[in-house]
Amino acid sequence: MSAGFQCKKFYVAHDQCAMKVGTDGLLLGAFAPLPPPGGDILDIGAGSGLISLMLAQRTAGANAIDAIELDPAAAEQAAANVASSPWPNAIRLIKGDILTYSSGKRYRLIVSNPPFFQQSLLSPDQRRTQARHTDSLPFAALLQKAAQLLHDAGSFALVLPASGSQAFTQLALAQGWQLAQRCTVFSKAEFSKADKPQRSLLCLRRSTERVATVESQLVIHAGDGSYSAQYQHLLGAFYLKFPDGDHN
């Protein structure tokens, strides 16, 4: 098992985390729309700190990031990852439960790679179950808490399995959210109508005016099994093996 993941500008140790660095976190860290300079950012369920570190890189450390993590071991490892990164003063690790978290801040960007399994078998590893299953963070409660903490002009960005994103979106709409962006992620290039998308990247807002949804697609693998040019461009600033990109 890998002890960590090396990005171009920082290293993420994850051996003490129930959930390791993976494609979901990398996608969200690159997809999330950046707030204006100085706008506060909140990372819900920070895990190893990957997404917070990606956002710190993309904002050059100019935006304060609060990263909250329920699991004490993961929070400690994330804090160590932040301390050894180029942006130790940009990210504040908070050990705690987002559902009991309170702040006078109103965040311009909230990101979350939330637990999303609802009816699958529970893992014998309690920490992994907590990280993966919605019992620890029900979607309705997550949406309500994000609404409380979000700036009027802010965005809430998430990554979810494509199979459950429609139900989540309907729940969000019922709570007064609007869907600003949806990127549907496919694993391979030669997908057909029979092929199911893997993930959905969502961006929600609380605007009182009607927001038109921007739809897009992302393909991770080209036909020969290599990473697609589209995926390489998105993550070029982070993956060691990808050409440098201008993504921010």
For each residue, the residues with C-beta under 8 A, 3 or more apart:
1: 15 20
2: 5 14 15 20
3: 13 14 15
4: 11 12 13 14 15 21
5: 2 11 12 14 20 21 50
6: 11 12 240
7: 10 11 12 53 54 57 238 239 240
8: 237 238 239 240 244
9: 57 85 86 237 238
10: 7 53 57 81 84 85 86
11: 4 5 6 7 81 84 85
12: 4 5 6 7 21 48 49 50 53 81
13: 3 4 16 48 77 80 81
14: 2 3 4 5 17 19 20 21 47 48 50 77
15: 1 2 3 4 77
16: 13 73 74 76 77
17: 14 20 47 48 71 73 74 77 78 131
18: 47 71 74 125 127 128 130 131 132
19: 14 22 47 48 74 128 131 132
20: 1 2 5 14 17 48
21: 4 5 12 14 25 26 48 50
22: 19 25 26
23: 26 27 199 220
24: 27 28 113 159 199
25: 21 22 28 29 47 50 51 113 159
26: 21 22 23 29 30 50 54 235 238 239
27: 23 24 30 31 159 185 199 201 218 234
28: 24 25 31 32 51 111 113 157 158 159 201
29: 25 26 32 50 51 53 54 55 58 111 238
30: 26 27 54 58 234 235 237 238 247
31: 27 28 157 159 183 201 203 234
32: 28 29 51 55 109 111 155 157 203
33: 109 155 157 181 203
34: 55 58 59 63 109 248
35: 39 40 41 63 107 108 109 154 155
36: 39 108
37: 59 62 63
38: 62 63
39: 35 36 63 107 108 109 151 154
40: 35 63 64 65 66 105 106 107 108 109 151
41: 35 52 55 59 63 64 65 66 107 108 109 110 111
42: 65 66 67 68 105 107 109 110 111 149
43: 46 49 51 52 55 65 66 67 68 110 111 112
44: 68 98 110 111 112 114 137 142 145 146
45: 68 69 70 98 112 113 114 115 131 137
46: 43 49 51 52 67 68 69 74 75 78 93
47: 14 17 18 19 25 50 51 69 74 78 113 131
48: 12 13 14 17 19 20 21 74 77 78 81
49: 12 43 46 52 53 67 77 78 79 81 82 91 93
50: 5 12 14 21 25 26 29 47 53 54
51: 25 28 29 32 43 46 47 54 55 111 113
52: 41 43 46 49 55 56 65 67 78 82 91
53: 7 10 12 29 49 50 56 57 81 82 85 87 91
54: 7 26 29 30 50 51 57 58 238
55: 29 32 34 41 43 51 52 58 59 63 65 109 111
56: 52 53 59 61 63 65 85 86 87 90 91
57: 7 9 10 53 54 60 86 87 237 238
58: 29 30 34 54 55 237 247 248
59: 34 37 41 55 56 62 63 90
60: 57
61: 56 86 87 89 90
62: 37 38 59 90
63: 34 35 37 38 39 40 41 55 56 59 90 108 109
64: 40 41 90 92
65: 40 41 42 43 52 55 56 90 91 92
66: 40 41 42 43 91 92 94 103 105 107
67: 42 43 46 49 52 78 82 91 92 93 94
68: 42 43 44 45 46 93 94 95 96 97 98 101
69: 45 46 47 74 75 78 93 94 95 96
70: 45 75 95 96 97 98 130 136
71: 17 18 74 75 127 130 131
72: 75 76 95
73: 16 17 76 77 127
74: 16 17 18 19 46 47 48 69 71 77 78 131
75: 46 69 70 71 72 78 79 93 94 95
76: 16 72 73 79 80 95
77: 13 14 15 16 17 48 49 73 74 80 81
78: 17 46 47 48 49 52 67 69 74 75 81 82 93
79: 49 75 76 82 83 93
80: 13 76 77 83 84
81: 10 11 12 13 48 49 53 77 78 84 85
82: 49 52 53 67 78 79 85 87 88 91 93
83: 79 80 88
84: 10 11 80 81 88
85: 9 10 11 53 56 81 82 88 91
86: 9 10 56 57 61
87: 53 56 57 61 82 90 91
88: 82 83 84 85 91
89: 61
90: 56 59 61 62 63 64 65 87
91: 49 52 53 56 65 66 67 82 85 87 88
92: 64 65 66 67
93: 46 49 67 68 69 75 78 79 82
94: 66 67 68 69 75 101
95: 68 69 70 72 75 76
96: 68 69 70 100 101
97: 68 70 100 101
98: 44 45 68 70 101 137 142 145
99: 137 141 145
100: 96 97
101: 68 94 96 97 98 145 149
102:
103: 66 149
104:
105: 40 42 66 149
106: 40 149 150 151 152 154
107: 35 39 40 41 42 66 110 149 150 151 154
108: 35 36 39 40 41 63 151 153 154 155
109: 32 33 34 35 39 40 41 42 55 63 154 155 156 157
110: 41 42 43 44 107 146 149 150 154 155 156 157
111: 28 29 32 41 42 43 44 51 55 156 157 158
112: 43 44 45 142 146 156 157 158
113: 24 25 28 45 47 51 158 159
114: 44 45 134 137 139 142 158 160
115: 45 130 131 132 133 134 135 136 137
116: 132 134 160 161 164
117: 120 132 133 134
118: 133 134 164
119:
120: 117 133
121:
122: 129 133
123: 126 128 129 132
124:
125: 18 128 129
126: 123 129 130
127: 18 71 73 130 131
128: 18 19 123 125 131 132
129: 122 123 125 126 132 133 135 136
130: 18 70 71 115 126 127 133 135 136
131: 17 18 19 45 47 71 74 115 127 128 136
132: 18 19 115 116 117 123 128 129
133: 115 117 118 120 122 129 130 136
134: 114 115 116 117 118 137 138 139
135: 115 129 130 138
136: 70 115 129 130 131 133
137: 44 45 98 99 114 115 134 141 142
138: 134 135 141 142
139: 114 134 142 143 168 171
140: 143 144 171 175
141: 99 137 138 144 145
142: 44 98 112 114 137 138 139 145 146
143: 139 140 146 147 171 172 175 177
144: 140 141 147 148 175
145: 44 98 99 101 141 142 148 149
146: 44 110 112 142 143 149 150 156 204
147: 143 144 150 175 176 177 206
148: 144 145
149: 42 101 103 105 106 107 110 145 146
150: 106 107 110 146 147 154 155 156 206
151: 39 40 106 107 108 154
152: 106 206
153: 108
154: 35 39 106 107 108 109 110 150 151 205 206
155: 32 33 35 108 109 110 150 180 203 204 205
156: 109 110 111 112 146 150 177 203 204 205
157: 28 31 32 33 109 110 111 112 201 202 203 204
158: 28 111 112 113 114 168 201 202 204
159: 24 25 27 28 31 113 199 200 201 202
160: 114 116 164 165 168 199 200 202
161: 116 164 165 198 199 200
162: 165 184 185 196 197 198 199 200
163: 196
164: 116 118 160 161 167 168
165: 160 161 162 168 169 182 200 202
166: 169 170
167: 164 170 171
168: 139 158 160 164 165 171 172 202
169: 165 166 172 173 179 182 202
170: 166 167 173 174
171: 139 140 143 167 168 174 175
172: 143 168 169 175 177 179 204
173: 169 170 176 177 178 179
174: 170 171
175: 140 143 144 147 171 172
176: 147 173 206
177: 143 147 156 172 173 204 205 206
178: 173 204 205 206 207 210 211
179: 169 172 173 182 202 203 204 211 213
180: 155 203 204 205 211 213 214
181: 33 201 202 203 213 214 215 216
182: 165 169 179 200 201 202 203 213 214 215 216
183: 31 200 201 215 216 217 218
184: 162 197 199 200 215 216 217 218
185: 27 162 197 198 199 200 201 217 218 219 220
186: 189 191 195 197 198 217 218 219 220
187: 191 198 219 220 221
188: 191 195 219 220 221 222 223
189: 186 219 221 222 223 228
190: 223
191: 186 187 188 195 197 219
192: 195
193:
194:
195: 186 188 191 192
196: 162 163
197: 162 184 185 186 191 200
198: 161 162 185 186 187 220
199: 23 24 27 159 160 161 162 184 185
200: 159 160 161 162 165 182 183 184 185 197
201: 27 28 31 157 158 159 181 182 183 185 218
202: 157 158 159 160 165 168 169 179 181 182
203: 31 32 33 155 156 157 179 180 181 182
204: 146 155 156 157 158 172 177 178 179 180
205: 154 155 156 177 178 180 211
206: 147 150 152 154 176 177 178
207: 178 210 211
208:
209:
210: 178 207
211: 178 179 180 205 207
212:
213: 179 180 181 182
214: 180 181 182
215: 181 182 183 184
216: 181 182 183 184
217: 183 184 185 186
218: 27 183 184 185 186 201 230 231 234
219: 185 186 187 188 189 191 222 228 230 231
220: 23 185 186 187 188 198 227 228 231
221: 187 188 189 225 226 227 228 231
222: 188 189 219 225 226 227 228 229
223: 188 189 190
224:
225: 221 222
226: 221 222
227: 220 221 222 231 232 242
228: 189 219 220 221 222 231 232
229: 222 232 233
230: 218 219 233 234
231: 218 219 220 221 227 228 234 235
232: 227 228 229 235 236 239 242 243 245
233: 229 230 236 245 247
234: 27 30 31 218 230 231 245 247
235: 26 30 231 232 238 239 242 245 247
236: 232 233 239 242 243 244 245 246 247
237: 8 9 30 57 58 244 245 247 248
238: 7 8 9 26 29 30 54 57 235 242
239: 7 8 26 232 235 236 242
240: 6 7 8
241:
242: 227 232 235 236 238 239 245
243: 232 236
244: 8 236 237
245: 232 233 234 235 236 237 242
246: 236
247: 30 58 233 234 235 236 237
248: 34 58 237
